[in-house]
Each structure stands twice: as C-alpha cells, then as structure tokens.
C-alpha cells in the first residue's frame, strides 16, 4: 500500500517531532546519569567520611573501599560533574596517606579530562601544588602556581599566587629569589591593572600590589596605591579600616610625614569610632600631639606593623589544597 507524499508542512512537523524526541531522550539520559552519579557519590562519601574524621586510625581496607567507590563513579558516569569530583576525592584520599604521586595522578585527570569544569580544574591544580609543597619540592610547586596565574588569572588564587611564591622564598630564607619574586609580582599586578575586568577586581589587585611594594621597600608607591584604594572604595570593596591604619603608619614610620599620618588616623576615628583598633589609633594621635581622651591603648603604628598590609584584601590568604 502506498501513501501520498507528505506536504512541506507535514515534513517540517515530522522533522521537529523527531528532533524533540531525540532531545528528550538525551536530556533524560543526562538527568539519569547525573542522578546516578549523585547517588553513587553519596554512597562513596559514607565510606570516605570516617577516614577523614580519623585519618590516623583508618585502615588500608577502608581506603581501598572508598577509592573503589569513587572509581565506580568515574566508570559509570564519566560525562557528569560527579566524575571529576570523584577524581578529586580519590586524590585527597591518596594525599592524606602521603602517597603524593598517586594523588597527583588523580588530580591530573581532572586537569586533563575536565578542564571545561574550571572551578574543579583550578582546585586540582592547587591540590597538585600543595602535594609538591608537602614533599618540599619547591621548584615544581612554584611552577604550578605560575600555571594557575596563567590559566586562571582573575581567580582569587590566580591573583594571589605570585605573592605566595615570593613568600615561599622568604620562608626558605632565599632573599635574592624572594626579591625577584616580589619584583615579578609587582610588575604583574601593574600590568593586570591596565585591563581589570571590574572595579572590584582592580581594588583586589591593588591590595596585593601594596603588599609587594611594601616588601620591596617602595613606601611611596605603597602609600599612593593605598590612597587610590581608599578613594575608590568609599562604597566598599576593601578593608577600609586596615587600609587607613596602614597608610597612617606608612606616613608616620616610613615617609616621615606626621601631618598626613595625623590626618589619616583622624579619618579613621571619624569613620570607625567603634572599631576594635579605635583606642589604639586615638592613643597614637595623642602621642603625636593631638588632644584626645585617655585610652590606655597601645600604638596604632605598632598595631599596623603587627597586622601588616597582608590583611588588606578580603581574600589575602595563600592558595590551599582543594577538597572536593
């Protein structure tokens, strides 16, 4: 039996229906795989949690079962978000056992096979760098931190990494390498400021630039950048109280400009009269000859010196190994 040919409209409807059926199947399969991955990940976490709670007393059998459970996720749901998370979990299990080479293999699979998942790929690179640090393999750790800045420039770890590398050299008493690293960090931050995608990121970079310039003894540059930050952050975006105290201390102790120091400390008192460091700032002003009520507090400059400009940006912490 023959059928009459389909009209153009009928052919279009048939094509659309076929496409919709295909998309529906794909979505259903994807949802099913994600659900399966999530369920398997939850089961694996039940094996993982007791190990991380008591690493010292966890048995090899516990580790083996947990790793197998996460490997099953990779095998059964390779195209889902749960697969790279499973690799990260496997890496963490190896890392807590100090099997750093195996940990890096697991983390490396995230970077290699799931680089489109940028957050997870970044976590994997950070974890790889941390394993090198734990092995005291500073050269490879520093290389990975450099890669993080190159590939994830505007992430918090990407911005922090150059300064963190310089601090690593400081910690290992390598003054020449540390100075070179601070120089590199300052140069990079100045370059980044030319193309900062948002004002908030520009403020963050300036905070790290202040740190680098202070370490290099570039007091004028540090003060100028702090002034720019304070002018730009009237509506928020930086740790304004600490920025004011630090700027006042720079004027007082490094730039021999007591007039500007007094003005900066006075601005702090006006803006933050109830801040936990307000008494110290008032005491410093009184010591500098500005009348104030007795406070019995210590020196604001000493407070700023102990705080250091490391505390200026809201995320000024060294990159740490990631957890899944």
Residue, then its C-alpha position, 0 to 999 in steps of 0.5 A: x500500500x502506498x501513501x501520498x507524499x507528505x506536504x512541506x508542512x507535514x515534513x517540517x512537523x515530522x522533522x521537529x517531532x523527531x528532533x524533540x524526541x531525540x532531545x528528550x531522550x538525551x536530556x533524560x539520559x543526562x538527568x539519569x546519569x547525573x542522578x546516578x552519579x549523585x547517588x553513587x557519590x553519596x554512597x562513596x562519601x559514607x565510606x570516605x567520611x570516617x577516614x577523614x574524621x580519623x585519618x590516623x586510625x583508618x585502615x588500608x581496607x577502608x581506603x581501598x573501599x572508598x577509592x573503589x567507590x569513587x572509581x565506580x563513579x568515574x566508570x559509570x558516569x564519566x560525562x557528569x560533574x560527579x566524575x571529576x569530583x570523584x577524581x578529586x576525592x580519590x586524590x585527597x584520599x591518596x594525599x592524606x596517606x602521603x602517597x603524593x604521586x598517586x594523588x597527583x595522578x588523580x588530580x591530573x585527570x581532572x586537569x586533563x579530562x575536565x578542564x571545561x569544569x574550571x572551578x574543579x580544574x583550578x582546585x586540582x591544580x592547587x591540590x597538585x601544588x600543595x602535594x609538591x609543597x608537602x614533599x618540599x619540592x619547591x621548584x615544581x610547586x612554584x611552577x604550578x602556581x605560575x600555571x594557575x596565574x596563567x590559566x586562571x588569572x582573575x581567580x582569587x588564587x590566580x591573583x594571589x599566587x605570585x605573592x605566595x611564591x615570593x613568600x615561599x622564598x622568604x620562608x626558605x630564607x632565599x632573599x635574592x629569589x624572594x626579591x625577584x619574586x616580589x619584583x615579578x609580582x609587582x610588575x604583574x599586578x601593574x600590568x593586570x591593572x591596565x585591563x581589570x575586568x571590574x572595579x572590584x577586581x582592580x581594588x583586589x589587585x591593588x591590595x596585593x600590589x601594596x603588599x609587594x611594594x611594601x616588601x620591596x621597600x617602595x613606601x611611596x608607591x605603597x602609600x599612593x596605591x593605598x590612597x587610590x584604594x581608599x578613594x575608590x572604595x568609599x562604597x566598599x570593596x576593601x578593608x577600609x579600616x586596615x587600609x587607613x591604619x596602614x597608610x597612617x603608619x606608612x606616613x608616620x614610620x616610613x615617609x616621615x610625614x606626621x601631618x598626613x599620618x595625623x590626618x589619616x588616623x583622624x579619618x579613621x576615628x571619624x569613620x570607625x569610632x567603634x572599631x576594635x583598633x579605635x583606642x589604639x589609633x586615638x592613643x597614637x594621635x595623642x602621642x603625636x600631639x593631638x588632644x584626645x581622651x585617655x585610652x590606655x591603648x597601645x600604638x596604632x603604628x605598632x598595631x599596623x606593623x603587627x597586622x601588616x598590609x597582608x590583611x588588606x584584601x578580603x581574600x589575602x590568604x595563600x592558595x590551599x589544597x582543594x577538597x572536593 
